[in-house]
């Protein structure tokens, strides 16, 4: 090991001592994949011991946490952070509580915008110009991405360029980069060889370095052999400290310690399997199967977390996975996306590209099909997934994907909170109605703009277990009804607005069998 590298290798506690009060810290990863758990845990230990650092600004693109204590939950302490600019908040409930209680400044920007903004900061540009977020709560004609009254500074503006309206997200200095890799060599070069994603490690490192800050890298091991240059994800010239993490702080994802399928080539995962275990008949299955009807051979697709994950199961049952390419916003292309706390990884992907490049592809219209969740839908076709009631979920990659995919399907039950359904003799039976309506006169937060989608002629479906709706020029039209469902009491009676009704067709009968 060279003396230069010896000077970089240190403990996690020594590394985070370089973080000053008031620093702007950018952290890598999605859920637990490529998140530097050893470093964020060390920041929490120091704060609890010494009450330092304080007043941090935290910047991150994808949600990083397990919904409990890991990931950026380590930083969810009043006084430790003063401002958060994040893409997804749902996995960091402690930070969400600080935002909802007005104890920190809080912004929610689209995941892809933050990825691209990190590149712009690294390049010394004044900010990121994009149309992603127009018409949503991120647009300054609404909230400008601000989540509470304590948050007052304007970080996003509207501008007119080439006869079109754009959003301009302002740059700001990054003074600390927290990143993770698998291996560091004696020059401090980093390889992602056993990570489930590449993520945004390079833009974070470049941004922190070019702003005169420090880059702290967590790794699994250090090798005396130089990493081949084509395999270097972050060059050593950008890295200030290297920390070899304890084994329990470098799990491949927060769901699995190590799954070689996430970093292995192959196509076995997308071949029609023998004896496929069928997804049980349920509201979730009906929704996934109907949404899968819109997935065509040859499509490049993205499936969101939660309800849309079931579409991959149905596609596998139908032998369709070999004919479509599933992608994830975190960078994997092909294979079978993982769910739960391994979301962001894909088994046996064809390729893994960096996260900003994936959003370049998405923003440019590369997706043929996307299926996403929906917490609230209103009469204008607006959809909310980001903030409702006492829940602060954040948008993640939702805005980038929903705004730019060729065909879009929103998936969710008609109501939420205790819904129970059965299928009897090919008909849907609502055993117990849920307590919360999802079809409202106006959504609490506009995560997807129905007006902009309608004006651009987008192909948008809303699929529930009992009815299917389409976004049309004049609003939301009811187009399909499940067998066994009463239109008046079980659909219209569960909505705060009356949809357009012209020629309602029955939902395909095979959806209520294992077809």
Phi and psi in degrees as a GROMACS rama.xvg file:
@    title "Ramachandran Plot"
@    xaxis  label "Phi"
@    yaxis  label "Psi"
@TYPE xy
-73.7268  159.9  UNK-2
-63.4519  -32.2825  UNK-3
-61.9796  -43.3189  UNK-4
-72.096  -36.3166  UNK-5
-57.3134  -34.3143  UNK-6
-71.6594  -19.5325  UNK-7
-92.3482  -29.6397  UNK-8
-77.1895  129.581  UNK-9
-157.165  178.532  UNK-10
-79.1284  164.949  UNK-11
-62.0931  -40.1801  UNK-12
-64.3354  -39.3867  UNK-13
-66.5843  -39.334  UNK-14
-63.8919  -47.0114  UNK-15
-76.1857  -9.18069  UNK-16
-66.3355  -15.1951  UNK-17
-79.2865  -7.02027  UNK-18
-85.0219  117.858  UNK-19
-87.6299  158.952  UNK-20
-57.2247  139.418  UNK-21
79.7517  6.36508  UNK-22
-68.0815  154.801  UNK-23
-103.505  114.147  UNK-24
-111.061  124.935  UNK-25
-106.707  132.505  UNK-26
-121.282  141.604  UNK-27
-95.864  162.962  UNK-28
118.466  169.584  UNK-29
-139.401  125.43  UNK-30
55.0935  -102.522  UNK-31
-115.71  -12.8403  UNK-32
-66.2079  126.597  UNK-33
60.8676  18.9984  UNK-34
-88.9253  133.345  UNK-35
-80.258  74.3024  UNK-36
-58.4225  -38.969  UNK-37
-62.3686  -35.5485  UNK-38
-76.7392  -44.0047  UNK-39
-68.1028  -34.1928  UNK-40
-65.9143  -36.9623  UNK-41
-67.6827  -35.8449  UNK-42
-61.9231  -43.4411  UNK-43
-62.5879  -43.9008  UNK-44
-59.1956  -44.7583  UNK-45
-65.173  -41.1579  UNK-46
-65.7303  -40.9056  UNK-47
-69.451  -27.98  UNK-48
-86.3781  -47.2209  UNK-49
-113.57  -3.8062  UNK-50
58.9874  35.458  UNK-51
-145.65  150.87  UNK-52
-76.6209  164.041  UNK-53
-127.538  160.501  UNK-54
64.5973  33.8781  UNK-55
-74.7356  148.847  UNK-56
-101.468  122.003  UNK-57
-104.806  130.869  UNK-58
-125.584  128.263  UNK-59
-154.347  148.893  UNK-60
-89.5432  -59.1476  UNK-61
-98.0458  158.264  UNK-62
-61.935  135.539  UNK-63
-130.618  98.7152  UNK-64
169.757  172.015  UNK-65
-112.605  12.4207  UNK-66
78.4402  3.35263  UNK-67
-133.348  -89.4161  UNK-68
-123.114  -16.649  UNK-69
-92.0584  172.673  UNK-70
70.8969  -139.863  UNK-71
-74.1749  -3.78221  UNK-72
-60.2638  -25.749  UNK-73
-60.2537  -26.2566  UNK-74
-97.3537  3.06331  UNK-75
-82.9485  65.7333  UNK-76
-130.06  133.05  UNK-77
-62.093  130.759  UNK-78
99.3366  -36.5589  UNK-79
-67.8651  -46.3941  UNK-80
-114.715  144.316  UNK-81
-112.001  -24.8524  UNK-82
-145.018  138.787  UNK-83
-128.119  129.545  UNK-84
-117.72  99.2479  UNK-85
-128.553  155.603  UNK-86
-87.3691  -36.4611  UNK-87
-141.487  134.812  UNK-88
-112.505  -14.5343  UNK-89
-63.0954  -28.5521  UNK-90
-86.5742  -1.05296  UNK-91
-126.315  67.8607  UNK-92
-61.7518  -31.7872  UNK-93
-62.9399  -39.6843  UNK-94
-69.5286  -36.7099  UNK-95
-62.0549  -38.9068  UNK-96
-64.7311  -39.7598  UNK-97
-61.231  -38.4785  UNK-98
-69.323  -46.7487  UNK-99
-67.1501  -28.5669  UNK-100
-86.3325  4.81531  UNK-101
65.1013  32.6222  UNK-102
-99.6372  -10.6421  UNK-103
-138.102  158.843  UNK-104
-77.2223  135.006  UNK-105
-139.107  126.459  UNK-106
-123.17  146.584  UNK-107
-125.897  111.371  UNK-108
-114.908  154.831  UNK-109
-58.1432  142.094  UNK-110
-54.7032  -45.4655  UNK-111
-66.9347  -34.2402  UNK-112
-64.024  -43.5229  UNK-113
-63.9023  -41.3392  UNK-114
-57.1382  -47.5085  UNK-115
-70.118  -34.4196  UNK-116
-64.3808  -36.4376  UNK-117
-60.3256  -39.7278  UNK-118
-65.9732  -39.9303  UNK-119
-65.7926  -38.6707  UNK-120
-63.0079  -43.9585  UNK-121
-59.7344  -36.157  UNK-122
-85.6631  -0.560355  UNK-123
75.6786  18.0122  UNK-124
-82.3431  157.036  UNK-125
-70.6436  -16.9026  UNK-126
167.49  -169.949  UNK-127
-110.427  124.954  UNK-128
-105.039  123.878  UNK-129
-159.752  160.69  UNK-130
-95.1824  1.12554  UNK-131
-67.8514  121.823  UNK-132
108.421  -9.40408  UNK-133
-57.6767  134.346  UNK-134
81.5755  -7.19103  UNK-135
-98.2981  -177.644  UNK-136
-64.4988  -15.084  UNK-137
-76.7238  -24.8658  UNK-138
-65.5914  132.988  UNK-139
-63.3306  -14.3946  UNK-140
-70.4493  -13.5142  UNK-141
-110.965  -105.553  UNK-142
-105.476  -10.4098  UNK-143
63.0646  26.0791  UNK-144
81.009  -1.5966  UNK-145
-77.6986  139.894  UNK-146
-108.663  -8.46877  UNK-147
-156.139  174.542  UNK-148
-73.4101  -20.1088  UNK-149
-70.7559  -22.5995  UNK-150
-90.7517  109.922  UNK-151
-120.189  -25.3338  UNK-152
-68.3501  138.517  UNK-153
-84.482  117.072  UNK-154
-111.273  -6.67687  UNK-155
-137.902  136.452  UNK-156
-130.488  158.699  UNK-157
-90.3136  145.225  UNK-158
-146.105  156.187  UNK-159
-105.638  127.536  UNK-160
-148.681  126.836  UNK-161
55.126  44.5911  UNK-162
61.148  29.6478  UNK-163
-140.952  149.462  UNK-164
-88.9706  133.105  UNK-165
-127.998  166.042  UNK-166
-107.751  138.172  UNK-167
-115.21  112.62  UNK-168
-96.2393  119.67  UNK-169
-71.5733  143.044  UNK-170
-77.3033  160.579  UNK-171
-155.192  155.631  UNK-172
-68.925  139.624  UNK-173
-102.196  120.864  UNK-174
-104.754  -16.2473  UNK-175
-139.51  130.288  UNK-176
-112.083  123.805  UNK-177
-107.136  113.197  UNK-178
-132.829  168.575  UNK-179
-138.897  144.222  UNK-180
-143.052  177.648  UNK-181
-86.791  -49.1248  UNK-182
-134.088  141.222  UNK-183
-115.784  140.956  UNK-184
-99.1268  -174.173  UNK-185
-70.3106  -12.025  UNK-186
-95.9463  -0.533528  UNK-187
84.7974  5.20249  UNK-188
-66.5942  145.72  UNK-189
-117.284  137.111  UNK-190
-115.713  144.79  UNK-191
-105.293  26.952  UNK-192
-58.8255  -30.8329  UNK-193
-112.773  12.3555  UNK-194
-87.0328  152.337  UNK-195
-75.0443  -21.5701  UNK-196
-142.052  167.398  UNK-197
-95.616  -39.5016  UNK-198
69.5045  -141.723  UNK-199
-118.316  31.6168  UNK-200
-62.2437  -40.2515  UNK-201
-68.6768  -48.8987  UNK-202
-58.5925  -37.7062  UNK-203
-62.7351  -46.9768  UNK-204
-64.6952  -43.1829  UNK-205
-65.1915  -40.5238  UNK-206
-64.457  -47.7917  UNK-207
-63.5209  -44.0463  UNK-208
-62.0623  -47.0108  UNK-209
-73.7641  -15.7434  UNK-210
-92.6969  6.87975  UNK-211
80.0092  18.8599  UNK-212
-97.1178  -160.631  UNK-213
-122.584  150.553  UNK-214
-117.87  119.811  UNK-215
-109.837  121.26  UNK-216
-116.188  128.186  UNK-217
-94.6779  135.133  UNK-218
-134.652  168.123  UNK-219
-86.6367  -34.0942  UNK-220
-157.625  164.679  UNK-221
-119.697  135.178  UNK-222
-114.71  146.19  UNK-223
-80.9486  -13.758  UNK-224
-89.5242  133.351  UNK-225
-60.0734  137.292  UNK-226
-71.976  130.754  UNK-227
-53.1097  137.005  UNK-228
-56.399  -35.6135  UNK-229
-70.3867  -14.5334  UNK-230
-98.5011  -0.322765  UNK-231
-79.6553  117.627  UNK-232
-85.8508  -35.1088  UNK-233
-134.525  120.559  UNK-234
-71.2794  148.329  UNK-235
-61.6043  -22.721  UNK-236
-63.0896  -17.7771  UNK-237
-95.3114  -10.956  UNK-238
-100.508  126.616  UNK-239
-93.8347  -39.4307  UNK-240
-137.973  145  UNK-241
-122.249  127.513  UNK-242
-117.801  123.732  UNK-243
-85.9791  114.358  UNK-244
-76.0787  152.097  UNK-245
-65.0723  154.288  UNK-246
-57.3039  -38.0934  UNK-247
-79.3766  0.37233  UNK-248
-114.878  15.9056  UNK-249
-139.095  39.7841  UNK-250
-63.162  144.09  UNK-251
-58.5032  -40.9901  UNK-252
-138.245  171.743  UNK-253
-76.2472  -4.73462  UNK-254
-101.391  -24.0848  UNK-255
-144.18  139.045  UNK-256
-66.6709  -45.4245  UNK-257
-160.067  128.44  UNK-258
-132.061  106.483  UNK-259
-63.4598  -20.577  UNK-260
-63.5315  -26.5928  UNK-261
-73.7827  -16.1376  UNK-262
-130.479  28.1294  UNK-263
-120.896  142.834  UNK-264
-80.2858  156.782  UNK-265
148.693  164.085  UNK-266
-124.166  11.686  UNK-267
-64.434  -28.4724  UNK-268
-72.0142  -18.6542  UNK-269
-106.406  6.90241  UNK-270
-84.4352  148.674  UNK-271
-62.0133  118.596  UNK-272
-80.489  149.961  UNK-273
-81.2253  136.776  UNK-274
64.6269  43.5032  UNK-275
-59.0226  132.51  UNK-276
-77.3888  116.421  UNK-277
-71.5162  142.978  UNK-278
-67.6381  130.982  UNK-279
-59.9709  148.583  UNK-280
-66.444  125.973  UNK-281
-169.276  173.159  UNK-282
-57.7719  -39.0651  UNK-283
-62.1788  -42.2876  UNK-284
-66.1231  -44.009  UNK-285
-59.2709  -45.3951  UNK-286
-63.3834  -47.073  UNK-287
-62.8144  -40.7338  UNK-288
-66.9421  -41.5845  UNK-289
-66.6997  -40.3132  UNK-290
-65.644  -33.6848  UNK-291
-68.0185  -24.8267  UNK-292
-59.8811  -24.8837  UNK-293
-87.8474  -4.65267  UNK-294
-89.5734  122.818  UNK-295
-109.816  153.272  UNK-296
-55.7653  133.38  UNK-297
91.4063  -6.47708  UNK-298
-67.7318  145.817  UNK-299
-101.637  122.488  UNK-300
-133.138  160.749  UNK-301
-131.551  133.032  UNK-302
-115.836  124.641  UNK-303
-72.3436  172.444  UNK-304
-76.4675  152.117  UNK-305
90.9472  -132.56  UNK-306
-52.0531  -43.4237  UNK-307
-65.142  -17.5828  UNK-308
-59.1707  -29.1045  UNK-309
-64.905  -19.5048  UNK-310
-63.2236  -36.6201  UNK-311
-63.1784  -37.0973  UNK-312
-63.8774  -44.952  UNK-313
-66.1887  -40.9842  UNK-314
-61.3598  -35.1879  UNK-315
-67.2559  -43.1299  UNK-316
-57.8546  -39.3394  UNK-317
-84.6307  -0.0304558  UNK-318
68.458  25.9491  UNK-319
-91.1919  -17.6071  UNK-320
-62.3365  -28.5346  UNK-321
-73.4448  -14.3608  UNK-322
-104.707  -5.08547  UNK-323
-126.892  161.707  UNK-324
-117.092  112.45  UNK-325
-87.7577  135.644  UNK-326
-126.864  160.79  UNK-327
-125.572  146.09  UNK-328
-62.3141  -21.9212  UNK-329
-73.8727  -14.6688  UNK-330
132.375  -25.8893  UNK-331
-65.0729  141.712  UNK-332
-125.656  122.689  UNK-333
85.0776  179.749  UNK-334
77.1401  -162.833  UNK-335
-117.77  114.808  UNK-336
-60.8178  141.371  UNK-337
-84.7467  160.842  UNK-338
-119.397  -173.168  UNK-339
57.5819  -137.052  UNK-340
-77.9623  2.36259  UNK-341
-104.765  8.05626  UNK-342
-56.948  140.105  UNK-343
108.427  -21.8129  UNK-344
-98.6298  159.271  UNK-345
-138.248  136.164  UNK-346
-79.4112  127.448  UNK-347
53.4286  55.0036  UNK-348
-69.6572  156.439  UNK-349
-74.5358  -32.2595  UNK-350
-158.514  157.097  UNK-351
-130.2  114.75  UNK-352
-106.851  169.939  UNK-353
-72.9963  156.433  UNK-354
-63.3786  -43.6717  UNK-355
-59.1116  -37.7194  UNK-356
-66.6058  -36.1438  UNK-357
-62.4152  -40.2971  UNK-358
-72.3584  -26.8396  UNK-359
-57.6573  -46.4554  UNK-360
-63.9187  -45.9776  UNK-361
-63.8039  -48.2152  UNK-362
-63.5223  -28.9172  UNK-363
-83.4848  3.98067  UNK-364
92.3099  21.3293  UNK-365
-71.2284  -21.5538  UNK-366
-82.7685  129.171  UNK-367
-79.7796  -31.3019  UNK-368
-148.763  140.802  UNK-369
-143.101  142.024  UNK-370
-124.273  126.138  UNK-371
-134.081  159.851  UNK-372
-78.1459  169.136  UNK-373
-149.563  122.254  UNK-374
-90.2694  -35.5633  UNK-375
-143.18  144.542  UNK-376
-133.304  140.215  UNK-377
-120.334  -178.619  UNK-378
-64.4637  -19.7432  UNK-379
-91.2441  -2.90361  UNK-380
86.7165  6.82283  UNK-381
-68.2731  146.828  UNK-382
-126.075  140.387  UNK-383
-118.696  126.109  UNK-384
-128.276  -1.00189  UNK-385
-100.915  -41.29  UNK-386
-152.506  120.408  UNK-387
-153.77  131.859  UNK-388
57.9264  -127.783  UNK-389
-96.7122  14.7074  UNK-390
-104.785  125.965  UNK-391
-115.082  100.701  UNK-392
-94.3405  -40.0143  UNK-393
83.8498  164.451  UNK-394
-95.7799  -22.9782  UNK-395
54.0269  -133.449  UNK-396
-87.0678  4.88626  UNK-397
-56.4291  -44.7536  UNK-398
-66.9535  -47.4229  UNK-399
-56.678  -46.7642  UNK-400
-71.3609  -49.2423  UNK-401
-66.7941  -29.5525  UNK-402
-79.0299  -20.625  UNK-403
-126.37  -7.80199  UNK-404
-70.422  147.129  UNK-405
-63.611  -50.3748  UNK-406
-121.189  137.892  UNK-407
-129.744  130.742  UNK-408
-124.895  121.715  UNK-409
-92.9502  133.842  UNK-410
-120.593  134.064  UNK-411
174.771  157.069  UNK-412
-68.7875  157.852  UNK-413
-62.7297  -39.0348  UNK-414
-131.968  168.14  UNK-415
-136.86  156.88  UNK-416
95.1005  69.9873  UNK-417
97.8727  13.4859  UNK-418
-65.7398  133.674  UNK-419
-129.691  128.294  UNK-420
-132.056  150.207  UNK-421
-129.709  160.874  UNK-422
-115.491  122.246  UNK-423
-128.383  121.065  UNK-424
53.5633  42.2249  UNK-425
75.5216  11.9827  UNK-426
-122.347  146.166  UNK-427
-84.3909  131.166  UNK-428
-120.484  122.242  UNK-429
-86.6098  105.905  UNK-430
-75.4671  -43.9398  UNK-431
-141.695  126.159  UNK-432
-77.3375  146.75  UNK-433
-76.8493  169.605  UNK-434
-94.2186  -16.5225  UNK-435
-117.897  128.344  UNK-436
-80.9478  144.139  UNK-437
-112.056  -18.1944  UNK-438
-98.0319  102.982  UNK-439
-114.801  162.475  UNK-440
-62.0309  -44.3774  UNK-441
-140.241  137.325  UNK-442
-74.4153  158.224  UNK-443
-70.9015  -32.0335  UNK-444
-145.525  130.667  UNK-445
-91.4621  101.955  UNK-446
-91.9553  -24.6632  UNK-447
-135.829  127.676  UNK-448
-91.1184  111.748  UNK-449
-65.0576  -37.5922  UNK-450
-60.8608  -47.2597  UNK-451
-66.1553  -39.1107  UNK-452
-64.4973  -43.7862  UNK-453
-66.2823  -41.04  UNK-454
-65.4907  -25.5155  UNK-455
-96.2459  2.72556  UNK-456
71.9042  30.5473  UNK-457
-66.7437  149.716  UNK-458
-94.8821  102.949  UNK-459
-129.406  124.448  UNK-460
-113.565  149.877  UNK-461
-120.969  114.468  UNK-462
-109.283  122.441  UNK-463
-118.85  177.5  UNK-464
-71.8396  -20.3156  UNK-465
-119.59  -10.9577  UNK-466
-158.752  154.647  UNK-467
-123.914  136.361  UNK-468
-122.428  153.901  UNK-469
-126.461  140.598  UNK-470
-78.6933  121.04  UNK-471
-125.212  177.349  UNK-472
-55.2165  -38.3765  UNK-473
-98.4787  3.98059  UNK-474
144.164  -136.137  UNK-475
-111.597  122.545  UNK-476
-109.065  133.401  UNK-477
-77.9072  122.169  UNK-478
-117.673  -22.1509  UNK-479
-142.711  148.671  UNK-480
-132.415  136.785  UNK-481
-72.5472  144.592  UNK-482
-61.7916  136.987  UNK-483
92.1433  -8.53891  UNK-484
-97.2964  133.255  UNK-485
-85.0101  122.225  UNK-486
-57.1418  -47.647  UNK-487
-70.8822  -53.1072  UNK-488
-81.8118  -33.2897  UNK-489
-103.883  -7.1244  UNK-490
-122.046  -68.7102  UNK-491
-61.8064  -35.5267  UNK-492
-70.1474  -13.9074  UNK-493
-100.858  7.31668  UNK-494
-117.935  144.804  UNK-495
-86.1481  -2.37481  UNK-496
-139.013  159.963  UNK-497
-97.6659  119.819  UNK-498
-73.8366  166.493  UNK-499
-68.1222  132.373  UNK-500
-127.745  117.098  UNK-501
-121.183  -77.8385  UNK-502
-127.635  85.2187  UNK-503
-78.4144  126.267  UNK-504
-103.286  155.097  UNK-505
-71.1805  143.188  UNK-506
-62.9876  146.864  UNK-507
-54.8791  128.647  UNK-508
-59.1982  -33.417  UNK-509
-62.6573  -19.7133  UNK-510
-65.0501  -21.7435  UNK-511
-103.427  19.5444  UNK-512
-138.155  171.694  UNK-513
-84.6855  75.9173  UNK-514
